[in-house]
Amino acid sequence: MVLTSRRQNQQKHRPFVIPIFLPHAGCPHQCVFCNQVSITGVKQNTVGPDQFRRQIRQFLKYKKEDRKPVQIAFFGGNFLGLKQEEIESWLELAGEFVSQGLVDGIRFSTRPDTIDAERLDILENYPVATVELGVQSMDDQVLVQAGRGHRASDTIRAVEALKERQLDIGLQMMVGLPGDSEARSLTTARKIADLDPDFVRIYPTVVVENSRLAEWFKKGKYLPLSLENAVTLVKKVYLLFKQEDIDVIRMGLQATDDLGNDSFVLAGPYHPAFGHLVYSEIFWDKAIAAIEAAEFVKDTLTIFVNPRSISKMRGLNNSNIKSLKRKYRLELIDVLPDASLAEEELTVR
């Protein structure tokens, strides 16, 4: 597939996102895996106008001069599930910063079944640029067991409606949900790729306290993926999206104080550097393939990668290097930068 100039531009210039979390706001019910307070680290459900403005100004201080565009994002809830006056109130507040030239646009996350002509009409008067849909799965049986309350057909219809409005679209999927499997997750990924979103996020399912999944886990009715299996599965999903030139902007939950607390995360493949683990496994696979193809018999090896990929090749705590040394009985492995290589390429000597 050849990248369109629009998608090339998006991948080259990812926005500087200022997150505003609205835990459970607009949600018609709580999904089995969900406890947004634990996931977002936000303890309150409402943010007042003054606090909102302070948060935006504080985040803008962190923005580097070359980071553009800038977007205010409403996450953690079901944005279009709010009452119309609430939706307009939030958009008015965010729109102030767009009018002042400090922010370029607005984005939010919402459920696929909240996308309809009436709600999308509300957005017409505001600088909304991006909509993210909590798809989670394209398997109706998995969606039912997860308590999502929508079907895969709702996602297809929602994406079509958003494309008609020429909005950028992000789709969020999860692996390891109740009733899910590797085959079903890969099928979900293929169906999401067929919808041709602008980007995706991939989340492994973790068991957080005060969720229905926590009750099932304690009763032995749900077994989460191990960290190792989750990393390998997300790697396969990631590579599927990359093959279709779809940008993967996140793998794994954003680290928060609560998610690092064992009293909140009861089980499952949570890791603060989950995405890095996925990239490291990808580079491990590439290194193995390159070494096997080169038929090395020496006791030293040099691996060349793009400067941005050195840590991915090495792995956390040099895990890849240590494993390669053991596997091939090597005394020394150097990982050196080569700016002529793409970020996911490597060569060995």
C-alpha positions in Angstrom: 0.0 0.0 0.0 1.3 3.5 -0.9 0.9 6.1 1.8 -1.3 9.1 1.0 0.3 12.5 1.5 -2.3 13.1 4.2 -1.3 10.0 6.2 2.4 10.6 5.6 2.0 14.1 7.1 0.1 12.7 10.1 2.8 10.2 10.9 5.5 12.8 10.5 3.8 15.4 12.6 2.1 13.7 15.5 0.2 16.3 17.5 1.2 17.5 20.9 -1.8 16.2 22.9 -3.0 17.9 26.1 -5.2 15.3 27.9 -8.2 16.2 30.0 -9.6 13.1 31.7 -13.3 12.8 32.4 -13.5 9.3 34.0 -16.8 7.5 33.2 -18.4 10.7 31.9 -21.1 9.9 29.5 -20.7 6.2 29.9 -24.1 4.3 29.9 -22.6 1.6 32.0 -19.3 0.2 33.3 -17.5 -2.4 31.0 -16.2 -5.5 32.8 -12.6 -4.3 32.5 -13.1 -0.7 33.4 -12.3 1.4 36.4 -11.3 4.7 34.9 -10.2 6.2 38.2 -7.5 3.5 38.4 -6.6 3.7 34.7 -6.4 7.5 34.4 -5.2 8.3 37.9 -7.8 11.0 38.1 -9.8 10.9 41.3 -12.6 13.3 40.4 -15.2 13.2 37.8 -15.5 16.9 37.0 -13.1 19.7 36.1 -14.2 23.3 36.6 -13.6 25.9 33.9 -10.9 27.7 35.9 -9.1 24.4 36.6 -9.4 23.4 33.0 -7.8 26.6 31.8 -4.9 26.2 34.3 -4.3 22.7 33.2 -4.1 23.7 29.5 -1.7 26.6 30.3 0.5 24.3 32.4 0.7 21.7 29.6 1.5 24.4 27.0 4.6 25.2 29.0 6.0 21.7 28.2 5.5 22.1 24.5 8.7 22.5 22.5 8.7 25.1 19.7 8.7 22.5 16.9 5.8 20.4 18.3 2.8 21.0 16.1 -0.1 20.7 15.8 -1.4 21.0 19.3 -4.7 19.4 20.4 -6.8 19.4 23.5 -8.1 15.9 24.1 -11.0 14.6 26.2 -10.3 11.1 27.4 -11.5 8.6 30.0 -15.2 8.7 29.2 -17.7 8.6 26.4 -17.6 12.2 25.2 -20.6 12.1 22.9 -22.6 10.3 25.5 -22.7 13.5 27.5 -25.7 15.8 27.4 -25.6 18.3 24.6 -25.1 21.3 26.8 -22.1 19.5 28.5 -20.5 18.7 25.1 -20.9 22.3 24.0 -19.5 23.6 27.2 -16.3 21.5 27.0 -15.9 22.4 23.3 -16.4 26.1 24.0 -13.7 26.0 26.7 -11.3 24.2 24.5 -12.2 26.4 21.5 -11.0 29.5 23.5 -7.4 28.3 23.2 -7.9 27.6 19.4 -9.3 31.1 19.0 -6.2 32.5 20.8 -3.9 30.6 18.4 -2.4 28.5 21.3 -4.0 25.3 20.2 -4.8 23.9 16.7 -7.8 21.6 17.4 -9.8 19.3 19.6 -10.0 15.6 19.9 -12.0 13.2 22.1 -12.7 9.5 22.6 -16.2 8.1 22.5 -18.1 4.9 21.9 -19.0 3.8 18.4 -22.7 3.7 19.2 -22.7 7.4 20.1 -21.8 8.4 16.6 -24.9 9.7 14.8 -25.8 12.6 12.6 -27.4 14.6 15.4 -24.3 14.4 17.6 -21.9 15.0 14.8 -23.9 18.1 13.8 -23.0 19.5 17.3 -19.4 19.4 16.3 -19.8 21.5 13.2 -19.4 24.8 15.1 -16.2 23.8 16.8 -12.6 23.0 15.7 -12.8 19.3 16.3 -10.1 17.5 14.3 -9.9 14.0 15.6 -12.3 11.4 17.0 -11.1 8.2 18.7 -13.5 5.2 19.0 -13.3 2.6 21.8 -13.7 -0.3 19.4 -12.0 -2.9 21.7 -13.0 -5.8 19.5 -14.7 -6.6 16.2 -16.0 -9.9 17.5 -19.6 -9.6 18.7 -19.2 -12.5 21.2 -16.2 -10.8 22.8 -18.1 -7.5 22.9 -21.0 -9.1 24.7 -18.7 -10.8 27.3 -16.9 -7.5 27.9 -20.2 -5.7 28.5 -19.5 -3.2 25.8 -23.2 -2.7 24.8 -22.4 -2.2 21.1 -21.7 -4.4 18.1 -19.0 -4.5 15.4 -21.5 -3.2 13.0 -21.7 0.0 15.1 -18.0 0.6 14.6 -18.3 0.1 10.8 -21.2 2.6 10.7 -19.4 5.1 12.9 -16.2 5.1 10.9 -18.2 5.7 7.7 -20.0 8.6 9.3 -16.8 10.2 10.6 -15.1 9.9 7.2 -18.1 11.7 5.6 -17.3 14.6 8.0 -13.6 14.4 7.0 -12.5 13.9 10.6 -9.3 12.1 11.5 -10.1 8.7 13.0 -8.3 6.7 15.7 -9.5 3.2 16.7 -8.6 1.6 20.0 -8.5 -2.2 20.4 -7.8 -4.5 23.3 -6.3 -8.0 23.5 -7.0 -10.5 26.2 -10.6 -9.7 26.8 -13.0 -12.4 28.2 -13.7 -14.8 25.4 -10.9 -13.4 23.2 -8.1 -15.5 21.7 -5.1 -14.8 19.5 -7.0 -15.7 16.4 -9.9 -13.4 17.4 -7.6 -10.6 18.2 -5.8 -10.9 14.9 -9.1 -11.0 13.1 -10.1 -7.8 14.9 -6.9 -6.2 13.8 -7.5 -7.2 10.2 -11.1 -5.8 10.3 -9.8 -2.6 11.9 -7.2 -2.3 9.2 -9.9 -2.7 6.6 -11.6 0.4 8.0 -8.4 2.4 7.1 -8.2 4.5 10.3 -5.6 7.3 10.6 -4.1 5.6 13.7 -4.7 2.9 16.3 -4.0 2.2 19.9 -3.5 -1.3 21.3 -4.2 -2.1 24.9 -3.7 -5.4 26.8 -6.5 -6.2 29.2 -5.4 -5.9 32.9 -7.4 -6.7 36.0 -8.0 -3.5 38.0 -9.7 -3.3 41.4 -13.3 -2.4 41.6 -14.1 -3.8 38.2 -16.3 -6.8 37.3 -13.2 -8.4 35.8 -11.6 -8.3 39.3 -14.6 -10.2 40.7 -14.3 -12.8 37.9 -10.5 -13.1 38.4 -10.9 -13.6 42.2 -13.5 -16.4 41.5 -11.3 -18.0 38.9 -13.6 -17.2 36.1 -11.1 -15.1 34.1 -7.4 -15.7 33.5 -5.5 -12.7 32.0 -2.7 -13.0 29.5 0.8 -13.3 30.9 3.1 -10.4 30.1 5.2 -12.5 27.8 2.1 -13.7 25.8 0.6 -10.3 25.7 3.8 -8.7 24.3 4.1 -11.4 21.6 0.4 -11.0 20.6 0.5 -7.2 20.5 3.7 -7.5 18.4 1.8 -9.6 15.8 -1.1 -7.0 15.9 1.4 -4.1 15.6 3.1 -5.7 12.6 -0.2 -6.3 10.9 -1.0 -2.6 11.2 2.4 -1.6 10.0 2.1 -3.8 7.0 -1.0 -1.8 6.1 0.8 1.6 6.8 -1.5 2.3 9.8 0.2 4.4 12.5 0.3 2.7 15.9 0.5 5.6 18.4 0.4 3.6 21.7 0.8 0.1 23.0 0.0 -0.5 26.6 -1.7 1.7 29.2 -0.3 5.0 30.1 1.7 4.7 33.4 0.0 6.3 36.5 0.7 6.0 40.2 -2.3 3.8 40.7 -1.4 1.4 37.9 2.0 1.0 39.5 0.2 -0.1 42.7 -0.4 -3.8 43.3 -3.6 -3.0 45.2 -5.1 -1.5 42.0 -3.7 -3.8 39.3 -4.5 -7.3 40.6 -3.3 -9.3 37.6 -2.6 -9.1 33.9 0.1 -7.8 31.6 0.6 -4.3 32.9 4.1 -2.9 32.4 5.0 0.9 32.4 7.2 0.2 29.4 4.9 -2.2 27.6 5.4 -0.6 24.2 9.2 -0.8 24.6 8.9 -4.5 25.3 7.0 -5.0 22.1 9.6 -3.1 20.0 12.4 -5.0 21.7 10.8 -8.3 20.7 10.5 -7.1 17.2 14.2 -6.2 17.1 15.1 -9.6 18.7 13.3 -11.3 15.8 15.1 -9.2 13.3 18.5 -9.8 14.9 17.9 -13.6 14.9 16.9 -13.6 11.3 19.9 -11.5 10.3 22.3 -13.6 12.2 20.9 -16.9 10.9 21.1 -15.5 7.3 24.7 -14.4 7.8 25.8 -17.8 9.3 28.1 -16.2 11.9 30.9 -18.2 13.3 32.8 -15.4 15.0 32.7 -14.7 18.8 31.9 -11.0 18.3 29.0 -9.3 16.6 28.2 -5.7 15.6 24.5 -4.7 15.1 23.8 -1.4 13.3 20.5 0.3 13.8 19.0 3.8 13.5 20.2 6.0 16.4 16.6 6.1 17.7 16.4 2.4 17.9 19.4 1.5 20.0 17.5 1.0 23.2 14.9 -1.1 21.4 17.6 -3.4 20.0 19.3 -3.7 23.4 16.0 -4.3 25.2 15.2 -3.4 28.8 18.3 -3.9 31.0 20.2 -5.1 27.9 17.9 -8.2 27.9 18.2 -8.8 24.1 22.0 -8.5 24.2 22.3 -10.9 27.1 20.0 -13.4 25.4 21.8 -13.2 22.0 25.2 -13.8 23.7 23.8 -16.9 25.4 22.1 -18.2 22.3 25.1 -17.8 20.0 27.9 -18.1 22.6 29.2 -14.6 21.7 31.7 -12.8 23.9 30.9 -9.3 22.6 28.0 -7.6 20.9 28.2 -4.0 19.9 25.1 -2.0 19.0 26.1 1.0 16.9 24.1 3.8 15.3 23.6 4.1 11.5 21.5 7.0 10.5 21.1 5.6 7.0 18.9 2.9 8.3 15.1 3.2 8.8 13.9 3.1 12.5 12.9 -0.6 12.2 15.9 -1.8 10.1 19.1 -3.4 11.3 22.2 -4.9 9.7 24.8 -7.2 11.3 28.5 -7.8 10.8 
